[in-house]
Amino acid sequence: MLLGAAGLASCSRSPADSIDYAVDGPLTTYNTNTVEGAASAAPQAFARALTGFTYHGPDGQIVGDTDFGSVSVVGRTPLVLDYEIHADAVYSDGKPVTCDDMVLAWASQSGRFPGFDAASRAGYSDIAGIECTPGQKRARVSFLPERAFVDYGQLFSATSMMPSHVIADVLGLDDGGVAKAIADNDGATVERIAQVWNATWKLTPDLDLKKFPSSGPYKLDSVTDEGAVVLVANDKWWGAAPVTKKITVWPQPDNMQDRVNEGAFDVVDIATGSSGTLNPPDDYVRTESPSASIEQLIFASQGPLAATPARRALAHCTPRDTIARNAQVPIANARLNPTTEDAYSAVEGAAEASGFVAANPDAARAALEERPLTVRIGYRSPNPRLAATVGAIAQACAPAGITVEDAATETTGPMTLRNNEIDVLIATTGGSPGSGSSGSSAMDAYDLHSANGNNLSRFSNPRIDEIIARLAVTADPKETARLLGEGGAILWADMPTLPLYRQHRTVLTSKKMYAVQSNPTRWGAGWNMDRWSLAR
């Protein structure tokens, strides 16, 4: 009885005021929809600061966020959706959340308006238009004929909508001016809107908090000199108050094991192997699970790998079997259907992939016609697993006359590849060091669409564009299998990327933590951080 009473007393105590959360990407922008932001740890940090009509649950599934609003289907052919934002929804600065923010999200990610450095246009490019009276909370979204995007629940979700009134303030526009300029197709004004959307939300210690309002239970409080983001409870939040008053989100440190041993982090959410073996102390719990992303080599469109034979040569001598074995996971072959191991996994170019399993320096030499080749392979460092991967490639490719240089830095990412500072980037979807996945293969496949911002290899093939677009609106399993088989053969021939294995995730939590659940998508364990509790 005494033990039971003690346990009840322990449970009834109020939770700790703060939690420290470590993630495996940089925290450089509040806008997760740019090429840089989608490949960063911003989705892990801001899933409960920038809410939307849906969020991604612990299995990556779409869950409706009724605190934010509701979605209803009013037409199927063509697809028409009605959205209603919660009547009480306001930003942390007191400004209302309105359909203007939806219009901005569509304009920035649809590809209809130049200038936006959006990571992906998947789904948004299928929208014909949005009926929105500026300043109101209702919108009707109509899709193009025969473009009923299958995963429409992915649209206007957590972190996808930025505060349009901030852009209006920066540009000196009237209330509703952003939505009005977009509706009027005012090219000059929309170009200015795009420039602000791209550049305004950089995370630096001296940022202007007025430009970073929140629509969720947490709001941004500050950025530390070490690059950590401090989130605090949002007193304007209209839903259930967050359990913990403050959460500090830390980019993955060099000395993760030491920091964990010190008890510096209460939650750690990183790619397995990226901080070495990472042995948790006795007062931590470790869980591992597959992500929805494929670790891959992403080849640059310029430089020594610009030509297909050079890419195929490097692929031929890359020991995918050894690399996957070292990671203790199976080889992955998916490019167009990457999010899960399912019935389609064997369809996507299995026959062609069989020639790129073990290192074959003879095939590599033949592809290069005996010419030497030097390539710079980069990744976000430090990362012991990826360092070992580059080492294995270098050793296996040397007999083929291919010199591999490890070009990793702490800032390596999608921009590094885009700027021709490296020839190969090892990363997942969109160049992310963590899980870069949306949780939807229909969405993720767009990173090989010629029009997409996160198509880092600048790959362009009209038939692949058609296949990706068709997969996005296809629910027929036979048609999906046919398209994946055709697309897989093309991609193994052209080799814009080389899939290695499914990235696994490691989540460490203090045994005093409650309600933390991993997530295979880019939003990671942070998807429900407002429910986290740390016992005192």
C-alpha positions in Angstrom: 0.0 0.0 0.0 2.8 2.4 0.8 4.5 1.6 -2.5 1.2 2.2 -4.3 0.8 5.5 -2.6 4.3 6.6 -3.5 3.7 5.7 -7.1 0.5 7.7 -7.2 2.2 10.7 -5.6 5.0 10.5 -8.2 2.5 10.4 -11.1 0.5 13.3 -9.7 3.5 15.6 -9.6 3.5 18.3 -12.3 5.8 17.6 -15.3 9.1 19.3 -15.7 9.0 22.8 -17.3 11.4 22.0 -20.1 12.6 19.2 -22.5 15.7 19.0 -24.6 15.2 17.3 -28.0 18.0 16.5 -30.4 17.4 16.0 -34.1 19.7 15.0 -37.1 19.5 18.0 -39.4 20.3 21.7 -39.4 17.9 24.3 -38.1 18.4 27.1 -40.6 14.8 28.1 -41.6 11.3 28.3 -40.3 10.0 27.6 -43.8 10.0 23.9 -44.3 8.7 24.2 -47.9 11.8 25.6 -49.5 14.5 23.2 -50.9 16.7 24.0 -48.0 13.9 23.8 -45.4 12.4 20.5 -46.5 15.9 18.9 -46.2 16.5 20.3 -42.8 15.3 19.4 -39.3 12.7 22.2 -39.4 9.7 19.7 -39.8 10.8 17.9 -36.7 11.0 21.2 -34.8 7.9 23.0 -36.1 5.2 20.4 -36.6 3.4 21.8 -33.5 4.2 25.5 -34.2 2.9 25.7 -37.8 -0.2 23.5 -37.8 -2.5 22.5 -40.6 -5.6 20.6 -41.5 -3.7 17.3 -41.0 -0.5 16.0 -39.4 1.5 12.7 -39.7 0.9 10.2 -37.0 3.3 7.6 -35.5 3.1 5.4 -38.6 3.4 8.3 -41.0 -0.4 8.2 -41.6 -2.5 11.3 -42.2 -4.5 12.4 -39.2 -7.1 15.2 -39.4 -6.3 18.1 -37.0 -9.7 19.3 -35.9 -8.2 22.0 -33.8 -7.0 23.6 -37.0 -10.1 23.0 -39.2 -12.0 20.5 -41.3 -11.9 19.2 -44.9 -14.9 17.8 -46.8 -15.2 16.3 -50.3 -17.9 18.0 -52.3 -17.0 16.6 -55.8 -15.1 13.7 -57.2 -14.9 14.4 -60.9 -13.2 16.8 -60.9 -12.1 16.6 -57.2 -13.4 19.6 -55.2 -12.7 20.0 -51.5 -14.1 22.5 -49.0 -11.8 23.7 -46.2 -12.9 25.5 -43.1 -10.4 26.9 -40.6 -11.4 26.9 -37.0 -13.2 30.0 -36.0 -10.8 30.7 -33.1 -7.6 30.1 -35.1 -5.2 32.9 -34.6 -1.5 33.3 -34.9 0.6 34.0 -31.8 0.7 37.7 -32.7 -3.2 37.8 -32.6 -3.7 37.9 -36.4 -6.3 35.4 -37.7 -5.4 32.3 -39.6 -7.3 32.7 -42.9 -7.6 31.2 -46.4 -5.0 33.7 -47.5 -2.4 31.4 -46.0 -3.8 28.5 -48.1 -3.6 30.6 -51.3 0.0 31.4 -50.5 0.8 27.8 -49.9 -0.7 26.8 -53.2 0.9 29.7 -55.1 4.4 28.9 -53.7 4.3 25.2 -54.3 2.2 24.8 -57.5 4.8 25.9 -60.0 2.3 28.4 -61.5 4.3 31.4 -60.3 8.0 31.7 -60.9 10.4 32.8 -58.2 9.4 30.5 -55.4 12.3 28.1 -54.4 9.8 25.4 -53.4 11.0 21.9 -52.7 8.1 20.1 -54.3 5.0 20.9 -56.4 3.4 17.5 -55.8 -0.4 17.7 -55.5 -0.4 21.5 -55.5 0.3 21.6 -59.3 -2.9 19.6 -59.8 -5.1 22.3 -58.2 -6.9 24.5 -60.8 -7.6 27.2 -58.3 -8.7 28.3 -54.8 -11.9 30.2 -54.1 -11.0 32.4 -51.1 -12.3 35.7 -50.0 -9.3 37.4 -48.4 -9.5 37.5 -44.6 -12.1 34.6 -44.4 -11.8 31.2 -43.0 -13.4 29.1 -45.8 -11.9 28.1 -49.1 -13.0 25.8 -52.0 -10.1 24.0 -53.7 -10.9 22.7 -57.2 -8.5 20.3 -59.0 -7.9 20.1 -62.7 -10.0 17.6 -64.7 -8.6 14.1 -64.4 -6.1 15.3 -61.7 -7.8 14.0 -58.6 -4.6 13.8 -56.5 -4.9 10.5 -54.5 -3.1 11.8 -51.4 -4.9 15.1 -51.1 -4.7 14.8 -47.3 -1.0 15.6 -47.6 -1.9 19.1 -48.8 -2.3 22.1 -46.5 -0.9 20.0 -43.7 1.3 20.8 -40.7 4.3 23.1 -41.6 3.0 23.6 -45.2 1.4 27.0 -44.7 3.3 30.1 -43.8 1.8 33.3 -42.4 0.8 35.4 -45.4 0.3 38.5 -43.2 4.0 38.6 -42.4 4.8 38.9 -46.2 2.1 41.6 -46.5 3.7 43.6 -43.7 7.2 43.2 -45.2 6.0 44.5 -48.6 3.6 47.1 -47.2 0.5 45.4 -48.7 -3.0 45.9 -47.4 -4.7 43.1 -45.4 -5.4 40.4 -47.9 -2.9 41.9 -50.3 -1.0 38.6 -50.8 -4.1 36.6 -51.8 -5.4 39.4 -53.9 -2.1 39.7 -55.9 -2.1 36.0 -56.5 -5.8 35.9 -57.6 -5.2 38.9 -59.9 -2.1 37.2 -61.3 -0.1 40.4 -60.6 3.2 39.2 -61.8 5.4 42.0 -60.4 3.9 41.7 -56.9 3.9 37.9 -56.8 7.6 38.0 -57.7 8.2 40.2 -54.7 6.1 37.9 -52.6 8.3 35.0 -53.8 11.5 36.7 -52.8 10.2 37.4 -49.3 8.8 33.8 -49.0 12.3 32.4 -49.9 14.3 34.6 -47.6 12.4 36.0 -44.7 12.3 33.1 -42.3 16.0 32.3 -41.7 16.8 31.2 -38.2 19.6 33.2 -36.6 20.2 34.4 -33.0 19.3 38.0 -34.0 16.0 37.2 -35.8 13.0 39.5 -35.5 10.4 37.4 -33.7 7.6 39.5 -35.1 8.2 37.7 -38.4 7.9 34.2 -36.9 4.3 33.9 -35.5 3.0 30.5 -34.7 -0.4 28.8 -35.4 0.2 25.9 -33.0 0.6 25.1 -29.3 4.2 26.2 -29.4 5.7 29.4 -30.6 9.3 30.3 -31.4 11.0 32.1 -28.5 14.7 32.3 -29.6 17.6 30.8 -31.5 20.8 30.1 -29.5 24.3 30.8 -30.6 24.7 27.0 -30.9 21.9 26.9 -33.5 19.2 25.4 -31.1 15.6 26.5 -31.4 13.7 27.4 -28.2 10.0 26.8 -28.3 7.6 28.0 -25.6 3.9 27.5 -25.0 1.8 29.8 -27.2 -0.7 31.7 -25.1 -2.9 32.4 -28.1 -3.3 28.7 -28.9 -7.0 27.9 -28.9 -6.7 24.1 -28.4 -5.5 22.0 -25.4 -2.4 23.7 -23.8 0.9 21.9 -24.3 1.9 19.7 -21.4 5.5 21.1 -21.2 6.1 24.8 -21.2 9.4 24.8 -23.1 11.1 22.5 -25.6 14.6 23.2 -26.9 15.4 21.6 -30.3 19.1 20.9 -30.8 20.9 20.1 -34.1 22.8 16.8 -33.8 26.1 17.5 -32.0 29.5 16.1 -32.8 29.7 14.4 -29.4 26.3 12.9 -29.2 27.4 9.9 -27.0 29.0 12.3 -24.4 25.9 14.5 -24.4 23.6 11.5 -23.9 25.8 10.2 -21.1 25.6 13.6 -19.4 21.8 13.5 -19.7 21.8 16.7 -21.8 18.9 15.4 -24.0 15.6 14.0 -23.0 14.7 12.9 -26.5 17.0 12.0 -29.4 15.6 11.4 -32.9 18.3 10.6 -35.5 19.2 8.3 -38.4 20.6 5.0 -37.0 24.4 5.0 -37.2 24.7 8.7 -37.8 26.3 9.2 -34.4 28.0 5.8 -34.3 26.9 2.9 -32.2 25.3 5.3 -29.6 25.0 3.1 -26.5 22.3 4.6 -24.2 22.8 4.8 -20.4 20.6 2.6 -18.2 18.1 5.5 -17.6 17.3 5.7 -21.4 15.1 3.7 -23.7 16.2 3.0 -27.3 13.9 2.1 -30.1 14.7 1.6 -33.8 12.4 1.5 -36.7 12.5 1.9 -40.5 11.9 5.4 -42.0 9.9 6.1 -45.1 13.1 7.3 -46.9 15.8 5.6 -48.9 19.4 6.4 -48.3 20.8 7.1 -51.8 23.6 8.6 -53.9 22.2 11.7 -55.6 24.4 12.5 -58.7 25.1 16.1 -59.8 23.8 17.2 -63.2 27.2 18.9 -63.9 30.8 18.1 -63.5 32.3 14.6 -63.9 29.0 12.8 -63.5 27.0 14.8 -66.0 27.1 12.0 -68.5 25.1 8.9 -68.0 28.1 6.5 -68.6 30.0 8.1 -65.7 27.0 7.7 -63.3 26.6 4.1 -64.4 30.3 3.5 -63.9 30.2 4.8 -60.3 27.1 2.7 -59.7 28.7 -0.4 -61.1 31.6 -0.2 -58.6 29.5 0.8 -55.6 29.3 -2.2 -53.3 25.6 -1.9 -52.4 25.6 -5.4 -50.8 28.5 -4.5 -48.5 27.0 -1.1 -47.6 23.6 -2.5 -46.8 25.2 -5.4 -44.8 27.2 -2.9 -42.7 24.0 -1.0 -42.0 22.3 -4.4 -41.1 19.4 -3.7 -43.5 18.4 -5.1 -46.9 19.4 -3.4 -50.2 16.6 -1.1 -51.4 15.9 -0.5 -55.1 12.9 1.9 -54.9 12.9 5.4 -56.4 9.3 5.9 -57.4 7.6 3.9 -54.6 10.0 4.5 -51.7 7.9 4.9 -48.6 7.2 1.3 -47.6 8.2 -2.2 -48.3 5.0 -3.4 -50.0 3.6 -5.5 -52.8 5.2 -3.2 -55.4 8.8 -3.4 -54.0 9.9 -6.2 -56.4 8.3 -4.5 -59.4 10.5 -1.4 -59.7 13.2 -2.5 -62.0 14.3 -5.6 -60.1 15.9 -7.2 -63.2 17.9 -4.1 -64.0 18.9 -3.6 -60.3 20.5 -7.0 -60.2 23.4 -5.7 -62.2 24.2 -3.1 -59.5 24.5 -5.2 -56.3 28.1 -6.2 -55.8 31.0 -4.0 -56.9 31.9 -4.7 -60.5 35.1 -2.7 -61.4 35.3 -4.4 -64.8 31.8 -3.1 -65.8 32.8 0.3 -64.4 35.9 0.5 -66.5 34.0 -0.5 -69.6 31.4 2.2 -69.0 34.2 4.8 -68.7 36.1 3.3 -71.7 39.1 3.0 -69.4 39.2 6.7 -68.7 40.1 7.8 -65.1 37.4 9.6 -63.0 37.6 11.6 -59.8 34.4 12.2 -57.8 33.7 14.2 -54.6 31.1 12.5 -52.4 29.6 14.6 -49.7 27.2 14.2 -46.7 26.4 16.2 -43.6 29.2 15.4 -41.1 30.0 14.0 -38.7 28.3 10.8 -39.7 30.3 7.6 -39.0 27.9 5.4 -41.0 28.1 7.5 -44.2 31.9 8.0 -43.7 32.2 4.2 -43.8 29.9 4.1 -46.9 32.2 6.5 -48.7 35.2 4.5 -47.6 33.7 1.3 -49.0 32.9 3.0 -52.3 36.4 4.4 -52.6 38.0 1.0 -51.9 35.7 -0.8 -54.4 36.0 1.8 -57.2 39.8 2.2 -57.1 40.5 -0.9 -59.3 38.2 0.7 -61.9 40.3 3.9 -62.0 37.8 5.9 -60.1 39.1 8.1 -57.3 36.6 8.8 -54.6 37.2 11.8 -52.3 35.2 12.3 -49.0 34.0 15.9 -49.2 31.7 15.9 -46.2 31.3 19.0 -44.1 28.9 20.2 -41.3 27.0 22.2 -43.8 26.8 19.8 -46.7 23.3 19.4 -48.1 21.1 20.0 -51.2 22.6 23.5 -51.8 26.1 22.0 -51.9 25.2 19.7 -54.7 23.2 22.3 -56.5 26.2 24.7 -56.3 28.6 22.1 -57.8 30.6 21.9 -54.7 30.3 18.1 -54.7 29.6 15.6 -57.4 27.5 13.2 -55.2 25.3 13.8 -52.2 24.5 10.9 -49.9 21.1 11.7 -48.4 17.4 10.7 -48.5 14.5 12.4 -50.2 15.3 15.9 -51.3 18.8 15.7 -49.9 17.8 15.4 -46.3 20.2 13.9 -43.8 17.3 12.5 -41.8 14.0 11.1 -43.1 13.0 13.5 -45.9 9.9 11.6 -46.7 6.4 13.1 -46.8 5.0 9.6 -46.0 3.5 9.4 -49.5 5.2 7.7 -52.4 3.1 9.7 -54.8 4.6 12.9 -53.2 8.2 11.6 -52.8 8.4 10.4 -56.4 8.3 14.0 -57.5 11.9 14.4 -56.5 12.7 13.0 -59.9 10.2 15.2 -61.8 12.0 17.7 -64.0 10.0 20.6 -62.6 10.6 19.9 -58.9 13.0 22.0 -56.8 14.3 19.1 -54.9 15.1 17.2 -58.1 18.8 17.8 -57.1 20.2 15.7 -59.9 18.3 18.0 -62.4 17.1 14.8 -64.0 14.8 15.3 -67.0 13.0 12.6 -68.8 9.5 13.4 -70.3 8.3 9.8 -69.9 9.3 9.7 -66.2 7.5 13.0 -65.7 4.4 11.4 -67.2 4.7 8.3 -65.0 5.2 10.3 -61.9 2.2 12.5 -62.7 0.1 9.4 -63.5 1.1 7.6 -60.3 -0.2 10.6 -58.3 -3.7 10.2 -59.5 -3.9 6.4 -59.9 -5.6 4.1 -57.4 -5.6 1.0 -59.6 -3.0 -1.5 -58.3 -2.4 -3.1 -61.8 -1.8 0.3 -63.4 0.5 1.3 -60.5 2.6 -1.9 -60.9 2.8 -1.3 -64.7 3.9 2.3 -64.3 6.5 1.4 -61.6 7.9 -1.4 -63.8 8.3 0.9 -66.8 9.7 3.8 -64.8 12.1 1.6 -62.9 13.7 0.3 -66.1 14.2 3.9 -67.4 15.8 5.1 -64.1 18.2 2.1 -63.8 19.3 3.0 -67.4 19.7 6.7 -66.8 20.9 6.5 -63.2 20.1 10.0 -61.8 20.4 8.4 -58.3 21.5 5.1 -56.8 19.3 3.8 -54.0 21.3 2.0 -51.2 19.0 1.0 -48.3 16.1 2.1 -46.2 17.3 4.6 -43.6 16.4 3.5 -40.1 15.6 5.8 -37.2 16.9 5.7 -33.7 14.9 7.3 -30.9 16.4 7.6 -27.4 14.2 8.8 -24.6 14.8 9.3 -20.9 12.9 6.7 -18.9 11.2 9.7 -17.3 9.7 10.8 -20.7 6.1 10.0 -21.6 4.2 10.1 -24.9 7.2 10.2 -27.3 6.6 8.1 -30.4 8.8 7.8 -33.5 7.6 8.7 -36.9 9.0 7.5 -40.3 8.4 10.9 -42.1 10.3 14.2 -42.1 8.3 15.4 -39.1 9.9 12.7 -36.9 9.1 12.3 -33.2 8.2 16.0 -33.0 4.7 15.3 -34.5 3.1 15.3 -31.0 5.6 17.2 -28.9 2.8 19.2 -27.2 1.8 15.9 -25.4 5.3 15.1 -24.2 5.9 15.0 -20.5 9.1 14.7 -18.5 8.6 13.5 -14.9 10.5 15.7 -12.4 
